[in-house]
């Protein structure tokens, strides 16, 4: 199974997985492939710069380490994803989360997320 990790799930995974459930950790371990939206790179760097998340290395190294450990691959937001994100119902106001949701919907992938609003869009979620 292929999974898309939202920004928080990426951070949790990179920080030892403490906020991920045992179910999420098991699914991540046996996944055929793990992905993240490139918007998460921007979010992690921004959160780190603003002091809202403390990661012992810079965002670039953090993601490089995760990619090496878990074989993650980035999904850049293309025109289809951006249009889908713009046209989603307004359950969720965060543009980055809307891009992640649109990515999952277009790619047919469940999202690893702790955000309950994601499921309002008909995307499968777990955390």
C-alpha positions in Angstrom: 0.0 0.0 0.0 1.1 3.5 -0.8 0.7 6.3 1.9 1.0 10.1 1.9 2.4 11.6 5.1 1.2 15.0 6.1 3.6 17.5 7.5 3.0 16.6 11.2 3.3 12.9 10.4 6.7 13.6 8.7 7.9 15.5 11.7 6.7 12.8 14.1 8.3 10.1 12.0 11.6 12.0 11.9 11.5 12.6 15.7 11.1 9.0 16.6 7.4 8.4 15.9 6.2 9.1 19.4 3.0 10.7 18.3 2.2 8.0 15.8 -0.1 5.2 16.8 1.1 1.6 16.8 -1.2 1.0 13.8 0.4 3.9 11.9 3.9 2.7 12.7 3.1 -0.8 11.5 1.5 0.5 8.3 4.5 2.7 7.6 6.9 -0.2 8.2 5.1 -2.5 5.7 4.1 0.2 3.1 5.0 -0.4 -0.5 5.9 3.3 -0.8 5.8 6.4 1.3 5.3 9.9 -0.1 5.0 13.5 1.0 3.8 16.6 -0.7 6.6 19.1 -1.5 4.5 21.7 0.3 5.6 19.9 3.5 9.2 20.9 2.8 8.1 24.6 2.9 6.0 24.0 6.0 8.8 22.3 8.0 11.3 25.0 7.1 8.7 27.7 8.0 7.8 26.0 11.3 11.5 25.6 12.2 12.3 29.2 11.3 9.4 30.5 13.4 10.5 28.3 16.4 7.2 26.3 16.3 9.0 23.0 15.9 12.4 22.1 17.2 14.3 19.8 14.9 18.0 19.2 15.7 19.1 19.7 12.0 17.9 22.0 9.2 14.8 21.1 7.2 16.9 20.0 4.2 19.0 17.5 6.2 15.9 16.4 8.1 14.1 15.4 4.9 17.2 13.9 3.4 17.6 11.6 6.5 13.9 10.6 6.3 14.2 9.9 2.6 17.3 7.7 3.2 15.7 5.8 6.2 12.2 5.3 4.7 12.6 5.6 1.0 10.3 8.6 0.9 9.5 10.3 -2.4 8.2 13.8 -2.9 5.1 14.6 -4.9 5.3 18.1 -6.2 2.0 20.0 -6.6 1.2 20.2 -10.3 -1.6 22.1 -11.9 -4.2 19.4 -11.3 -3.3 19.2 -7.6 -3.4 23.0 -7.3 -6.8 23.3 -9.1 -8.3 20.5 -7.0 -7.0 22.2 -3.8 -8.5 25.5 -4.8 -11.8 23.9 -5.5 -12.2 21.8 -2.4 -15.0 22.7 0.0 -13.9 25.0 2.7 -13.9 22.6 5.6 -10.1 23.3 6.0 -8.7 26.7 5.5 -5.0 25.9 5.6 -3.7 26.1 2.0 -0.9 23.6 2.6 -3.3 21.0 4.1 -5.6 21.5 1.2 -2.7 20.8 -1.2 -1.9 17.6 0.7 -5.6 16.5 0.6 -5.8 17.2 -3.1 -2.7 15.2 -3.7 -4.1 12.2 -1.8 -7.4 12.5 -3.7 -5.8 12.7 -7.1 -3.3 9.9 -6.3 -5.8 7.7 -4.5 -3.6 7.4 -1.4 -4.6 7.4 2.3 -3.0 10.1 4.4 -1.1 9.6 7.7 -2.4 12.6 9.7 -3.7 13.5 13.1 -5.9 16.2 11.6 -9.6 15.1 11.8 -10.7 17.6 9.2 -8.9 15.7 6.4 -11.5 12.9 6.5 -14.3 15.4 5.7 -13.0 15.4 2.1 -13.6 11.7 1.6 -9.9 10.8 1.8 -8.9 7.8 3.9 -6.8 8.8 7.0 -5.1 7.2 9.9 -2.6 8.2 12.6 
